[in-house]
């Protein structure tokens, strides 16, 4: 291993506007009891008029850069995992680049729905390992609340908005047998399953008519199977066992899905970073938001082995193993 991508900073951004389960029960036929028992969600942060995905992404990126203690000019790549860019084009990433005052390097979005952060991380890691770039910001940012039918109780209770970011930097392991950084990433997709979770574009649905459509039970089934197999794949690729993992940092779609993956890994609840109660499913933002929470409160410590995993529309799914 000649070069490894070390995570040198982390940042997150959540909006002030909080919508509770009780708030939603006033507008659709649902209850706090149903939402908590079926999903683990208690509240979500939601954008208000004028707040866009790139605003959230920029705030998270700024915090991650500050945390990393680098000069902004050192950044030569910005990748945003998002399904809700402000514009069809250009990418949310170039808006972040502009707001950071950068003119050099490259910036682009990666669209892999809720797996967007893992996909974006994998792309940036590959470019660092290839020697193409040295310092990257990887952002997961989404405002799925803009794609919800707020009268559809089967979807509107599930999602929230937010952004999280990490800064990656090329490092030479210098013979260290346990170097800190991204050990491996594993990506998968199956386009045949498009119809169980999708959102048509304005071009197809008509301007302002696009909404998320989901066969929840089917998605749940595939999530349990695919996440179990990809975490095993990640462990095997590194010659590691489930007992080697210090923290599971999962995509936060449903607490029951997370519990199932943790059980597969024989991990107790206190080794799983859970933010779903407060954030709901923030799509590509959910893993970096969870990561940031567990770093800032001191749970994740230098040298810890982290397993991240996600699944989303596509279907797409993936995992990343990181030594912190
Ligand atoms: O980020 C990746 C993408 N998303 C996911 O990973 C989500 C995966 N799926 C899930 O998390 C779960 O399937 C849901 C949370 C979406 C649904 O939970 P479920 O236990 O699979 O419920 P269900 O769809 O089987 O519905 C059970 C009942 C239905 O009523 P009937 O047909 O039994 O009378 C639904 O109409 O619950 C009803 N229901 C609700 N009731 C109160 C559905 N949504 C609600 C609601 N409040 N919000």
py3Dmol code that shows the C-alpha trace and the ligand (Angstrom):
import py3Dmol

protein = """\
ATOM      1  CA  UNK A   1       0.000   0.000   0.000  1.00  0.00           C
ATOM      2  CA  UNK A   2       1.841   3.116  -1.204  1.00  0.00           C
ATOM      3  CA  UNK A   3      -0.672   5.830  -0.371  1.00  0.00           C
ATOM      4  CA  UNK A   4      -3.612   5.797   2.014  1.00  0.00           C
ATOM      5  CA  UNK A   5      -6.422   8.375   2.368  1.00  0.00           C
ATOM      6  CA  UNK A   6      -6.413   9.600   5.941  1.00  0.00           C
ATOM      7  CA  UNK A   7      -9.495  11.304   7.344  1.00  0.00           C
ATOM      8  CA  UNK A   8      -8.110  14.499   8.850  1.00  0.00           C
ATOM      9  CA  UNK A   9     -11.296  16.443   9.569  1.00  0.00           C
ATOM     10  CA  UNK A  10     -15.036  16.103   9.950  1.00  0.00           C
ATOM     11  CA  UNK A  11     -17.970  18.528  10.013  1.00  0.00           C
ATOM     12  CA  UNK A  12     -21.751  18.497  10.038  1.00  0.00           C
ATOM     13  CA  UNK A  13     -24.662  20.842   9.572  1.00  0.00           C
ATOM     14  CA  UNK A  14     -28.269  20.530  10.656  1.00  0.00           C
ATOM     15  CA  UNK A  15     -31.026  23.081  10.262  1.00  0.00           C
ATOM     16  CA  UNK A  16     -32.768  24.867  13.106  1.00  0.00           C
ATOM     17  CA  UNK A  17     -36.249  23.850  11.990  1.00  0.00           C
ATOM     18  CA  UNK A  18     -37.224  20.627  13.808  1.00  0.00           C
ATOM     19  CA  UNK A  19     -40.369  18.671  12.911  1.00  0.00           C
ATOM     20  CA  UNK A  20     -41.464  16.108  15.509  1.00  0.00           C
ATOM     21  CA  UNK A  21     -43.585  12.995  15.059  1.00  0.00           C
ATOM     22  CA  UNK A  22     -46.374  14.804  16.914  1.00  0.00           C
ATOM     23  CA  UNK A  23     -46.180  17.636  14.358  1.00  0.00           C
ATOM     24  CA  UNK A  24     -46.625  15.108  11.532  1.00  0.00           C
ATOM     25  CA  UNK A  25     -49.501  13.363  13.312  1.00  0.00           C
ATOM     26  CA  UNK A  26     -51.415  16.633  12.995  1.00  0.00           C
ATOM     27  CA  UNK A  27     -51.230  16.502   9.187  1.00  0.00           C
ATOM     28  CA  UNK A  28     -51.346  12.778   8.266  1.00  0.00           C
ATOM     29  CA  UNK A  29     -52.885   9.657   9.800  1.00  0.00           C
ATOM     30  CA  UNK A  30     -49.889   8.534  11.846  1.00  0.00           C
ATOM     31  CA  UNK A  31     -48.684   8.523  15.439  1.00  0.00           C
ATOM     32  CA  UNK A  32     -45.485   8.929  17.422  1.00  0.00           C
ATOM     33  CA  UNK A  33     -45.936   5.348  18.632  1.00  0.00           C
ATOM     34  CA  UNK A  34     -46.109   3.931  15.057  1.00  0.00           C
ATOM     35  CA  UNK A  35     -43.117   5.931  13.793  1.00  0.00           C
ATOM     36  CA  UNK A  36     -40.895   5.168  16.798  1.00  0.00           C
ATOM     37  CA  UNK A  37     -41.734   1.463  16.948  1.00  0.00           C
ATOM     38  CA  UNK A  38     -41.378   0.861  13.167  1.00  0.00           C
ATOM     39  CA  UNK A  39     -38.400   3.117  12.446  1.00  0.00           C
ATOM     40  CA  UNK A  40     -36.780   4.556  15.613  1.00  0.00           C
ATOM     41  CA  UNK A  41     -37.372   8.109  14.332  1.00  0.00           C
ATOM     42  CA  UNK A  42     -38.572  10.805  16.770  1.00  0.00           C
ATOM     43  CA  UNK A  43     -37.844  14.032  14.885  1.00  0.00           C
ATOM     44  CA  UNK A  44     -36.151  15.418  11.783  1.00  0.00           C
ATOM     45  CA  UNK A  45     -34.548  18.737  10.697  1.00  0.00           C
ATOM     46  CA  UNK A  46     -36.236  20.224   7.635  1.00  0.00           C
ATOM     47  CA  UNK A  47     -35.234  23.067   5.304  1.00  0.00           C
ATOM     48  CA  UNK A  48     -37.312  26.198   5.198  1.00  0.00           C
ATOM     49  CA  UNK A  49     -37.942  28.556   2.295  1.00  0.00           C
ATOM     50  CA  UNK A  50     -34.829  29.286   0.304  1.00  0.00           C
ATOM     51  CA  UNK A  51     -32.507  26.781   2.033  1.00  0.00           C
ATOM     52  CA  UNK A  52     -30.832  24.559  -0.554  1.00  0.00           C
ATOM     53  CA  UNK A  53     -28.642  21.445  -0.506  1.00  0.00           C
ATOM     54  CA  UNK A  54     -25.515  23.438  -1.439  1.00  0.00           C
ATOM     55  CA  UNK A  55     -26.060  25.756   1.563  1.00  0.00           C
ATOM     56  CA  UNK A  56     -26.000  22.767   3.899  1.00  0.00           C
ATOM     57  CA  UNK A  57     -23.075  21.183   2.043  1.00  0.00           C
ATOM     58  CA  UNK A  58     -21.071  24.417   2.244  1.00  0.00           C
ATOM     59  CA  UNK A  59     -21.625  24.758   6.003  1.00  0.00           C
ATOM     60  CA  UNK A  60     -20.576  21.145   6.638  1.00  0.00           C
ATOM     61  CA  UNK A  61     -17.528  21.542   4.362  1.00  0.00           C
ATOM     62  CA  UNK A  62     -16.453  24.746   6.101  1.00  0.00           C
ATOM     63  CA  UNK A  63     -16.612  22.996   9.491  1.00  0.00           C
ATOM     64  CA  UNK A  64     -14.696  19.973   8.198  1.00  0.00           C
ATOM     65  CA  UNK A  65     -11.937  22.191   6.745  1.00  0.00           C
ATOM     66  CA  UNK A  66     -11.659  24.065  10.060  1.00  0.00           C
ATOM     67  CA  UNK A  67     -11.524  20.761  11.936  1.00  0.00           C
ATOM     68  CA  UNK A  68      -8.776  19.517   9.592  1.00  0.00           C
ATOM     69  CA  UNK A  69      -6.755  22.676  10.183  1.00  0.00           C
ATOM     70  CA  UNK A  70      -5.732  22.938   6.533  1.00  0.00           C
ATOM     71  CA  UNK A  71      -5.563  25.904   4.200  1.00  0.00           C
ATOM     72  CA  UNK A  72      -8.571  25.952   1.885  1.00  0.00           C
ATOM     73  CA  UNK A  73      -6.187  26.374  -1.052  1.00  0.00           C
ATOM     74  CA  UNK A  74      -4.857  22.863  -0.359  1.00  0.00           C
ATOM     75  CA  UNK A  75      -8.156  21.318  -1.484  1.00  0.00           C
ATOM     76  CA  UNK A  76      -7.877  19.865  -4.961  1.00  0.00           C
ATOM     77  CA  UNK A  77     -11.139  17.893  -5.077  1.00  0.00           C
ATOM     78  CA  UNK A  78     -14.693  18.386  -3.834  1.00  0.00           C
ATOM     79  CA  UNK A  79     -17.129  15.492  -4.251  1.00  0.00           C
ATOM     80  CA  UNK A  80     -20.711  15.812  -3.076  1.00  0.00           C
ATOM     81  CA  UNK A  81     -22.866  12.715  -2.698  1.00  0.00           C
ATOM     82  CA  UNK A  82     -26.369  14.053  -3.304  1.00  0.00           C
ATOM     83  CA  UNK A  83     -29.657  13.250  -4.986  1.00  0.00           C
ATOM     84  CA  UNK A  84     -31.028  16.738  -4.454  1.00  0.00           C
ATOM     85  CA  UNK A  85     -28.595  19.216  -6.051  1.00  0.00           C
ATOM     86  CA  UNK A  86     -29.971  22.765  -6.246  1.00  0.00           C
ATOM     87  CA  UNK A  87     -29.751  22.688 -10.052  1.00  0.00           C
ATOM     88  CA  UNK A  88     -29.899  19.899 -12.628  1.00  0.00           C
ATOM     89  CA  UNK A  89     -26.518  21.361 -13.517  1.00  0.00           C
ATOM     90  CA  UNK A  90     -24.050  22.565 -12.512  1.00  0.00           C
ATOM     91  CA  UNK A  91     -23.276  20.259  -9.603  1.00  0.00           C
ATOM     92  CA  UNK A  92     -23.779  21.219  -5.951  1.00  0.00           C
ATOM     93  CA  UNK A  93     -20.023  20.624  -5.595  1.00  0.00           C
ATOM     94  CA  UNK A  94     -19.091  23.582  -7.810  1.00  0.00           C
ATOM     95  CA  UNK A  95     -21.358  25.837  -5.758  1.00  0.00           C
ATOM     96  CA  UNK A  96     -19.506  24.693  -2.639  1.00  0.00           C
ATOM     97  CA  UNK A  97     -16.201  25.295  -4.437  1.00  0.00           C
ATOM     98  CA  UNK A  98     -17.245  28.826  -5.328  1.00  0.00           C
ATOM     99  CA  UNK A  99     -18.487  29.634  -1.812  1.00  0.00           C
ATOM    100  CA  UNK A 100     -15.210  28.372  -0.361  1.00  0.00           C
ATOM    101  CA  UNK A 101     -13.473  30.857  -2.667  1.00  0.00           C
ATOM    102  CA  UNK A 102     -11.644  28.151  -4.620  1.00  0.00           C
ATOM    103  CA  UNK A 103     -10.898  28.268  -8.324  1.00  0.00           C
ATOM    104  CA  UNK A 104      -8.508  25.348  -8.718  1.00  0.00           C
ATOM    105  CA  UNK A 105      -8.977  21.607  -8.611  1.00  0.00           C
ATOM    106  CA  UNK A 106     -12.115  19.679  -9.558  1.00  0.00           C
ATOM    107  CA  UNK A 107     -15.623  19.515  -8.140  1.00  0.00           C
ATOM    108  CA  UNK A 108     -18.477  17.192  -9.051  1.00  0.00           C
ATOM    109  CA  UNK A 109     -21.482  15.345  -7.605  1.00  0.00           C
ATOM    110  CA  UNK A 110     -22.032  11.613  -7.252  1.00  0.00           C
ATOM    111  CA  UNK A 111     -25.632  10.401  -7.421  1.00  0.00           C
ATOM    112  CA  UNK A 112     -26.204   7.117  -5.619  1.00  0.00           C
ATOM    113  CA  UNK A 113     -29.209   8.064  -3.450  1.00  0.00           C
ATOM    114  CA  UNK A 114     -28.737   7.065   0.208  1.00  0.00           C
ATOM    115  CA  UNK A 115     -25.423   5.354  -0.628  1.00  0.00           C
ATOM    116  CA  UNK A 116     -24.092   8.665  -1.970  1.00  0.00           C
ATOM    117  CA  UNK A 117     -21.568   9.283   0.797  1.00  0.00           C
ATOM    118  CA  UNK A 118     -19.997   5.811   0.519  1.00  0.00           C
ATOM    119  CA  UNK A 119     -19.824   6.177  -3.271  1.00  0.00           C
ATOM    120  CA  UNK A 120     -18.316   9.690  -3.017  1.00  0.00           C
ATOM    121  CA  UNK A 121     -15.803   8.480  -0.427  1.00  0.00           C
ATOM    122  CA  UNK A 122     -14.810   5.613  -2.691  1.00  0.00           C
ATOM    123  CA  UNK A 123     -14.274   7.904  -5.696  1.00  0.00           C
ATOM    124  CA  UNK A 124     -12.157  10.388  -3.732  1.00  0.00           C
ATOM    125  CA  UNK A 125     -10.169   7.571  -2.085  1.00  0.00           C
ATOM    126  CA  UNK A 126      -9.452   6.010  -5.486  1.00  0.00           C
ATOM    127  CA  UNK A 127      -8.236   9.340  -6.888  1.00  0.00           C
ATOM    128  CA  UNK A 128      -5.950   9.832  -3.881  1.00  0.00           C
ATOM    129  CA  UNK A 129      -4.537   6.302  -4.142  1.00  0.00           C
ATOM    130  CA  UNK A 130      -3.966   6.839  -7.865  1.00  0.00           C
ATOM    131  CA  UNK A 131      -1.872   9.903  -7.031  1.00  0.00           C
ATOM    132  CA  UNK A 132      -4.226  12.161  -8.975  1.00  0.00           C
ATOM    133  CA  UNK A 133      -5.044  14.437  -6.032  1.00  0.00           C
ATOM    134  CA  UNK A 134      -3.786  14.989  -2.487  1.00  0.00           C
ATOM    135  CA  UNK A 135      -6.582  16.609  -0.489  1.00  0.00           C
ATOM    136  CA  UNK A 136     -10.329  16.116  -0.939  1.00  0.00           C
ATOM    137  CA  UNK A 137     -13.515  17.169   0.748  1.00  0.00           C
ATOM    138  CA  UNK A 138     -16.160  14.459   0.590  1.00  0.00           C
ATOM    139  CA  UNK A 139     -19.631  15.694   1.431  1.00  0.00           C
ATOM    140  CA  UNK A 140     -22.940  13.903   1.880  1.00  0.00           C
ATOM    141  CA  UNK A 141     -25.786  16.418   1.597  1.00  0.00           C
ATOM    142  CA  UNK A 142     -29.476  16.034   0.860  1.00  0.00           C
ATOM    143  CA  UNK A 143     -32.787  17.812   1.209  1.00  0.00           C
ATOM    144  CA  UNK A 144     -35.150  14.941   0.467  1.00  0.00           C
ATOM    145  CA  UNK A 145     -37.940  16.888   2.181  1.00  0.00           C
ATOM    146  CA  UNK A 146     -38.247  18.711  -1.158  1.00  0.00           C
ATOM    147  CA  UNK A 147     -39.157  15.413  -2.852  1.00  0.00           C
ATOM    148  CA  UNK A 148     -41.804  14.257  -0.379  1.00  0.00           C
ATOM    149  CA  UNK A 149     -45.539  14.054  -0.762  1.00  0.00           C
ATOM    150  CA  UNK A 150     -46.416  15.436   2.679  1.00  0.00           C
ATOM    151  CA  UNK A 151     -49.810  13.691   2.480  1.00  0.00           C
ATOM    152  CA  UNK A 152     -48.236  10.230   2.021  1.00  0.00           C
ATOM    153  CA  UNK A 153     -47.701   8.799   5.494  1.00  0.00           C
ATOM    154  CA  UNK A 154     -45.704   5.869   4.135  1.00  0.00           C
ATOM    155  CA  UNK A 155     -42.837   8.171   3.098  1.00  0.00           C
ATOM    156  CA  UNK A 156     -43.164  11.634   4.677  1.00  0.00           C
ATOM    157  CA  UNK A 157     -42.389  10.437   8.209  1.00  0.00           C
ATOM    158  CA  UNK A 158     -39.108   8.807   7.202  1.00  0.00           C
ATOM    159  CA  UNK A 159     -36.827  11.549   5.901  1.00  0.00           C
ATOM    160  CA  UNK A 160     -34.945  14.629   7.088  1.00  0.00           C
ATOM    161  CA  UNK A 161     -32.417  17.115   5.680  1.00  0.00           C
ATOM    162  CA  UNK A 162     -28.765  17.656   6.555  1.00  0.00           C
ATOM    163  CA  UNK A 163     -25.132  17.552   5.488  1.00  0.00           C
ATOM    164  CA  UNK A 164     -21.883  16.076   6.726  1.00  0.00           C
ATOM    165  CA  UNK A 165     -18.347  16.203   5.375  1.00  0.00           C
ATOM    166  CA  UNK A 166     -14.895  14.743   5.821  1.00  0.00           C
ATOM    167  CA  UNK A 167     -11.504  15.931   4.610  1.00  0.00           C
ATOM    168  CA  UNK A 168      -9.240  13.235   3.161  1.00  0.00           C
ATOM    169  CA  UNK A 169      -5.514  13.645   2.662  1.00  0.00           C
ATOM    170  CA  UNK A 170      -2.933  11.428   0.989  1.00  0.00           C
ATOM    171  CA  UNK A 171      -0.526   9.917   3.504  1.00  0.00           C
ATOM    172  CA  UNK A 172       2.284   7.447   3.174  1.00  0.00           C
ATOM    173  CA  UNK A 173       1.862   4.596   5.693  1.00  0.00           C
ATOM    174  CA  UNK A 174       5.689   4.383   6.032  1.00  0.00           C
ATOM    175  CA  UNK A 175       5.566   0.709   6.924  1.00  0.00           C
ATOM    176  CA  UNK A 176       2.984   1.212   9.702  1.00  0.00           C
ATOM    177  CA  UNK A 177       1.234  -2.199  10.033  1.00  0.00           C
ATOM    178  CA  UNK A 178      -2.002  -0.484  11.143  1.00  0.00           C
ATOM    179  CA  UNK A 179      -2.092   2.773   9.169  1.00  0.00           C
ATOM    180  CA  UNK A 180      -4.897   5.248   9.810  1.00  0.00           C
ATOM    181  CA  UNK A 181      -7.192   5.929   6.887  1.00  0.00           C
ATOM    182  CA  UNK A 182      -9.577   4.262   4.470  1.00  0.00           C
ATOM    183  CA  UNK A 183      -8.707   0.556   4.309  1.00  0.00           C
ATOM    184  CA  UNK A 184     -11.169  -0.348   1.563  1.00  0.00           C
ATOM    185  CA  UNK A 185     -14.507   0.552  -0.009  1.00  0.00           C
ATOM    186  CA  UNK A 186     -17.023  -1.813  -1.600  1.00  0.00           C
ATOM    187  CA  UNK A 187     -19.727  -0.646  -4.006  1.00  0.00           C
ATOM    188  CA  UNK A 188     -22.688  -2.477  -5.535  1.00  0.00           C
ATOM    189  CA  UNK A 189     -25.834  -1.706  -7.485  1.00  0.00           C
ATOM    190  CA  UNK A 190     -28.739  -3.515  -9.127  1.00  0.00           C
ATOM    191  CA  UNK A 191     -30.708  -1.405 -11.584  1.00  0.00           C
ATOM    192  CA  UNK A 192     -33.343  -4.139 -11.912  1.00  0.00           C
ATOM    193  CA  UNK A 193     -34.659  -3.008  -8.539  1.00  0.00           C
ATOM    194  CA  UNK A 194     -35.240   0.598  -9.638  1.00  0.00           C
ATOM    195  CA  UNK A 195     -39.006   0.351  -9.204  1.00  0.00           C
ATOM    196  CA  UNK A 196     -39.022  -0.347  -5.463  1.00  0.00           C
ATOM    197  CA  UNK A 197     -37.502   3.057  -4.619  1.00  0.00           C
ATOM    198  CA  UNK A 198     -37.386   5.942  -7.054  1.00  0.00           C
ATOM    199  CA  UNK A 199     -38.237   9.543  -7.794  1.00  0.00           C
ATOM    200  CA  UNK A 200     -38.917  10.578 -11.371  1.00  0.00           C
ATOM    201  CA  UNK A 201     -37.321  13.771 -12.636  1.00  0.00           C
ATOM    202  CA  UNK A 202     -39.285  16.913 -13.449  1.00  0.00           C
ATOM    203  CA  UNK A 203     -38.801  15.961 -17.127  1.00  0.00           C
ATOM    204  CA  UNK A 204     -40.924  12.832 -16.636  1.00  0.00           C
ATOM    205  CA  UNK A 205     -43.254  13.749 -13.790  1.00  0.00           C
ATOM    206  CA  UNK A 206     -43.801  17.375 -14.805  1.00  0.00           C
ATOM    207  CA  UNK A 207     -42.400  20.410 -13.053  1.00  0.00           C
ATOM    208  CA  UNK A 208     -43.083  20.298  -9.301  1.00  0.00           C
ATOM    209  CA  UNK A 209     -44.766  16.869  -9.414  1.00  0.00           C
ATOM    210  CA  UNK A 210     -41.867  14.567  -8.622  1.00  0.00           C
ATOM    211  CA  UNK A 211     -42.144  12.648  -5.345  1.00  0.00           C
ATOM    212  CA  UNK A 212     -40.358   9.722  -3.701  1.00  0.00           C
ATOM    213  CA  UNK A 213     -42.118   6.397  -4.288  1.00  0.00           C
ATOM    214  CA  UNK A 214     -41.161   3.386  -2.245  1.00  0.00           C
ATOM    215  CA  UNK A 215     -42.252  -0.172  -1.624  1.00  0.00           C
ATOM    216  CA  UNK A 216     -41.036  -0.084   1.974  1.00  0.00           C
ATOM    217  CA  UNK A 217     -41.328  -3.795   2.705  1.00  0.00           C
ATOM    218  CA  UNK A 218     -39.337  -4.772  -0.410  1.00  0.00           C
ATOM    219  CA  UNK A 219     -36.641  -2.171   0.282  1.00  0.00           C
ATOM    220  CA  UNK A 220     -36.432  -3.390   3.868  1.00  0.00           C
ATOM    221  CA  UNK A 221     -35.919  -6.991   2.719  1.00  0.00           C
ATOM    222  CA  UNK A 222     -33.130  -6.097   0.277  1.00  0.00           C
ATOM    223  CA  UNK A 223     -31.483  -3.770   2.807  1.00  0.00           C
ATOM    224  CA  UNK A 224     -31.176  -6.529   5.396  1.00  0.00           C
ATOM    225  CA  UNK A 225     -29.705  -9.000   2.866  1.00  0.00           C
ATOM    226  CA  UNK A 226     -27.421  -6.633   0.949  1.00  0.00           C
ATOM    227  CA  UNK A 227     -25.998  -4.862   3.980  1.00  0.00           C
ATOM    228  CA  UNK A 228     -25.224  -8.155   5.688  1.00  0.00           C
ATOM    229  CA  UNK A 229     -23.326  -9.380   2.617  1.00  0.00           C
ATOM    230  CA  UNK A 230     -21.392  -6.149   1.990  1.00  0.00           C
ATOM    231  CA  UNK A 231     -20.154  -5.848   5.576  1.00  0.00           C
ATOM    232  CA  UNK A 232     -18.888  -9.448   5.433  1.00  0.00           C
ATOM    233  CA  UNK A 233     -17.238  -8.644   2.081  1.00  0.00           C
ATOM    234  CA  UNK A 234     -15.464  -5.635   3.650  1.00  0.00           C
ATOM    235  CA  UNK A 235     -14.206  -7.676   6.598  1.00  0.00           C
ATOM    236  CA  UNK A 236     -13.003 -10.563   4.437  1.00  0.00           C
ATOM    237  CA  UNK A 237     -11.202  -8.219   2.032  1.00  0.00           C
ATOM    238  CA  UNK A 238      -9.105  -6.989   4.963  1.00  0.00           C
ATOM    239  CA  UNK A 239      -8.641 -10.303   6.743  1.00  0.00           C
ATOM    240  CA  UNK A 240     -10.625  -8.965   9.706  1.00  0.00           C
ATOM    241  CA  UNK A 241     -13.284 -10.475  11.957  1.00  0.00           C
ATOM    242  CA  UNK A 242     -16.472  -8.912  13.304  1.00  0.00           C
ATOM    243  CA  UNK A 243     -14.832  -8.679  16.737  1.00  0.00           C
ATOM    244  CA  UNK A 244     -12.164  -6.337  15.282  1.00  0.00           C
ATOM    245  CA  UNK A 245     -14.720  -3.592  14.591  1.00  0.00           C
ATOM    246  CA  UNK A 246     -14.945  -0.860  17.229  1.00  0.00           C
ATOM    247  CA  UNK A 247     -17.846   1.100  15.722  1.00  0.00           C
ATOM    248  CA  UNK A 248     -20.581   0.459  13.220  1.00  0.00           C
ATOM    249  CA  UNK A 249     -21.480   3.800  11.593  1.00  0.00           C
ATOM    250  CA  UNK A 250     -24.493   2.869   9.453  1.00  0.00           C
ATOM    251  CA  UNK A 251     -26.803   4.725   7.127  1.00  0.00           C
ATOM    252  CA  UNK A 252     -29.774   5.709   9.283  1.00  0.00           C
ATOM    253  CA  UNK A 253     -32.859   4.526   7.377  1.00  0.00           C
ATOM    254  CA  UNK A 254     -34.562   2.333   9.933  1.00  0.00           C
ATOM    255  CA  UNK A 255     -33.400   1.236  13.394  1.00  0.00           C
ATOM    256  CA  UNK A 256     -34.666  -2.273  12.702  1.00  0.00           C
ATOM    257  CA  UNK A 257     -32.404  -2.536   9.616  1.00  0.00           C
ATOM    258  CA  UNK A 258     -29.436  -1.253  11.646  1.00  0.00           C
ATOM    259  CA  UNK A 259     -30.184  -3.729  14.458  1.00  0.00           C
ATOM    260  CA  UNK A 260     -30.224  -6.559  11.941  1.00  0.00           C
ATOM    261  CA  UNK A 261     -26.765  -5.629  10.562  1.00  0.00           C
ATOM    262  CA  UNK A 262     -25.374  -5.208  14.084  1.00  0.00           C
ATOM    263  CA  UNK A 263     -26.729  -8.638  15.018  1.00  0.00           C
ATOM    264  CA  UNK A 264     -25.046 -10.158  11.964  1.00  0.00           C
ATOM    265  CA  UNK A 265     -21.763  -8.615  13.166  1.00  0.00           C
ATOM    266  CA  UNK A 266     -22.492  -9.726  16.762  1.00  0.00           C
ATOM    267  CA  UNK A 267     -22.108  -6.089  17.831  1.00  0.00           C
ATOM    268  CA  UNK A 268     -23.811  -4.830  20.972  1.00  0.00           C
ATOM    269  CA  UNK A 269     -25.964  -1.661  20.816  1.00  0.00           C
ATOM    270  CA  UNK A 270     -23.279   0.418  22.527  1.00  0.00           C
ATOM    271  CA  UNK A 271     -20.944  -0.132  19.536  1.00  0.00           C
ATOM    272  CA  UNK A 272     -23.438   1.235  16.996  1.00  0.00           C
ATOM    273  CA  UNK A 273     -23.642   4.957  16.274  1.00  0.00           C
ATOM    274  CA  UNK A 274     -27.345   5.808  16.161  1.00  0.00           C
ATOM    275  CA  UNK A 275     -28.659   9.222  15.180  1.00  0.00           C
ATOM    276  CA  UNK A 276     -31.894   8.148  13.539  1.00  0.00           C
ATOM    277  CA  UNK A 277     -34.054   9.266  16.466  1.00  0.00           C
ATOM    278  CA  UNK A 278     -33.008  12.903  16.010  1.00  0.00           C
ATOM    279  CA  UNK A 279     -32.092  13.088  12.309  1.00  0.00           C
ATOM    280  CA  UNK A 280     -34.383  10.531  10.561  1.00  0.00           C
ATOM    281  CA  UNK A 281     -33.136   9.350   7.162  1.00  0.00           C
ATOM    282  CA  UNK A 282     -31.020  12.185   5.735  1.00  0.00           C
ATOM    283  CA  UNK A 283     -29.968  10.090   2.712  1.00  0.00           C
ATOM    284  CA  UNK A 284     -26.333  10.748   1.696  1.00  0.00           C
ATOM    285  CA  UNK A 285     -25.830  12.934   4.777  1.00  0.00           C
ATOM    286  CA  UNK A 286     -26.665  10.308   7.350  1.00  0.00           C
ATOM    287  CA  UNK A 287     -23.276   8.550   7.693  1.00  0.00           C
ATOM    288  CA  UNK A 288     -21.130  11.718   7.970  1.00  0.00           C
ATOM    289  CA  UNK A 289     -23.694  13.217  10.371  1.00  0.00           C
ATOM    290  CA  UNK A 290     -23.448  10.111  12.571  1.00  0.00           C
ATOM    291  CA  UNK A 291     -19.665  10.082  12.249  1.00  0.00           C
ATOM    292  CA  UNK A 292     -19.406  13.711  13.302  1.00  0.00           C
ATOM    293  CA  UNK A 293     -21.674  13.150  16.321  1.00  0.00           C
ATOM    294  CA  UNK A 294     -19.602  10.214  17.604  1.00  0.00           C
ATOM    295  CA  UNK A 295     -16.295  12.009  17.047  1.00  0.00           C
ATOM    296  CA  UNK A 296     -17.385  15.233  18.698  1.00  0.00           C
ATOM    297  CA  UNK A 297     -18.758  13.453  21.796  1.00  0.00           C
ATOM    298  CA  UNK A 298     -15.554  11.407  22.115  1.00  0.00           C
ATOM    299  CA  UNK A 299     -16.941   7.937  21.416  1.00  0.00           C
ATOM    300  CA  UNK A 300     -14.755   7.395  18.354  1.00  0.00           C
ATOM    301  CA  UNK A 301     -11.084   7.542  19.313  1.00  0.00           C
ATOM    302  CA  UNK A 302      -7.881   7.549  17.227  1.00  0.00           C
ATOM    303  CA  UNK A 303      -6.996   4.024  16.119  1.00  0.00           C
ATOM    304  CA  UNK A 304     -10.613   2.761  16.277  1.00  0.00           C
ATOM    305  CA  UNK A 305     -11.792   0.597  13.388  1.00  0.00           C
ATOM    306  CA  UNK A 306     -15.025   1.890  11.824  1.00  0.00           C
ATOM    307  CA  UNK A 307     -17.367   0.038   9.497  1.00  0.00           C
ATOM    308  CA  UNK A 308     -19.697   2.249   7.478  1.00  0.00           C
ATOM    309  CA  UNK A 309     -22.509   0.860   5.318  1.00  0.00           C
ATOM    310  CA  UNK A 310     -25.441   2.187   3.324  1.00  0.00           C
ATOM    311  CA  UNK A 311     -28.181   1.204   0.911  1.00  0.00           C
ATOM    312  CA  UNK A 312     -30.451   3.352  -1.228  1.00  0.00           C
ATOM    313  CA  UNK A 313     -32.391   3.840  -4.452  1.00  0.00           C
ATOM    314  CA  UNK A 314     -30.981   2.129  -7.490  1.00  0.00           C
ATOM    315  CA  UNK A 315     -30.669  -0.078  -5.671  1.00  0.00           C
ATOM    316  CA  UNK A 316     -27.184   0.931  -4.605  1.00  0.00           C
ATOM    317  CA  UNK A 317     -25.305  -0.274  -1.565  1.00  0.00           C
ATOM    318  CA  UNK A 318     -21.794  -0.228  -0.203  1.00  0.00           C
ATOM    319  CA  UNK A 319     -19.439  -0.256   2.745  1.00  0.00           C
ATOM    320  CA  UNK A 320     -16.196   1.371   3.848  1.00  0.00           C
ATOM    321  CA  UNK A 321     -13.689   0.246   6.462  1.00  0.00           C
ATOM    322  CA  UNK A 322     -11.760   3.079   8.067  1.00  0.00           C
ATOM    323  CA  UNK A 323      -9.113   3.140  10.765  1.00  0.00           C
ATOM    324  CA  UNK A 324      -9.654   6.455  12.550  1.00  0.00           C
TER     325      UNK A 324
END
"""
ligand_1 = """\
48
LIG
O -32.604 4.849 2.794
C -32.981 3.677 2.161
C -34.381 3.703 1.785
N -35.419 3.367 2.691
C -35.443 2.320 3.537
O -34.500 1.640 3.813
C -36.784 2.015 4.143
C -37.021 0.522 4.245
N -38.349 0.193 4.737
C -38.766 0.502 5.989
O -38.039 1.133 6.737
C -40.127 0.032 6.437
O -40.649 -0.878 5.486
C -41.138 1.193 6.653
C -40.768 1.994 7.884
C -41.183 2.092 5.442
C -42.542 0.625 6.894
O -42.518 -0.259 8.007
P -43.190 -1.708 7.873
O -43.081 -2.342 9.212
O -42.535 -2.408 6.720
O -44.687 -1.350 7.602
P -45.585 -1.747 6.350
O -45.160 -1.020 5.125
O -45.662 -3.236 6.302
O -46.996 -1.172 6.794
C -47.690 -1.688 7.936
C -48.953 -0.879 8.134
C -49.755 -0.682 6.840
O -51.121 -0.752 7.161
P -51.958 -2.103 6.841
O -51.812 -2.306 5.369
O -51.286 -3.179 7.645
O -53.320 -1.739 7.300
C -49.424 0.737 6.451
O -50.429 1.360 5.701
O -48.621 0.431 8.613
C -49.281 1.399 7.804
N -48.452 2.616 7.776
C -48.523 3.562 8.719
N -49.292 3.686 9.812
C -49.116 4.775 10.582
C -47.507 2.949 6.865
N -46.955 4.120 7.202
C -47.577 4.534 8.342
C -47.451 5.653 9.187
N -48.223 5.725 10.277
N -46.560 6.640 8.935
"""
view = py3Dmol.view(width=600, height=400)
view.addModel(protein, "pdb")
view.setStyle({"model": 0}, {"cartoon": {"style": "trace"}})
view.addModel(ligand_1, "xyz")
view.setStyle({"model": 1}, {"stick": {}})
view.zoomTo()
view.show()
